[in-house]
């Protein structure tokens, strides 16, 4: 149960950072957001 919740949390964070990176115009910040998104992406499972 806890693992499922954690996975869901990471999924939501991934979607959040992914969205922000897509809308971001600053290349340095965009790179940072992509790294954060990738970190969360690797922590959730479908």
N, C-alpha and C positions, 0 to 999 in steps of 0.2 A: 504493500500500500504506500509506504513512504517513498519507495523507489519510483513508483508511478507518479506521485506528486512532484518529486524532484525533477523527473523527466519532463513533465508538463511545464514546470517552471522554466527549465532550460529552453524548452521549445518556444515559450512566450518571449523570453529574453532574446532568443535568436531572431524571432520575427521582428521584435522591436528594433534591435540594432541593424538588422538587414534593411528595414524600412528607412531608418535614419541615414544609413550609408548611401542608399539609393538617392535620397533627396539632398545629400550633402555636396557642397560645391568646393570646399576646401580639401585639396588632395591629401594633406597630412592627416587631417581629422578623419577623412574618409578611410584611409588605410587603417587607422586605429579602430574605427568602428567595425571594419571588416574582420580584423583580428579578433575582436570581442565576439562578433557574430559567429565566427568559426569555432571559437572556444566553446560557446554554448551549443553549437551544432553538433560537436563531437560528444557532448554530454547527454543528449537525449536520444531515445530510441523509439521507433514507431510501434 
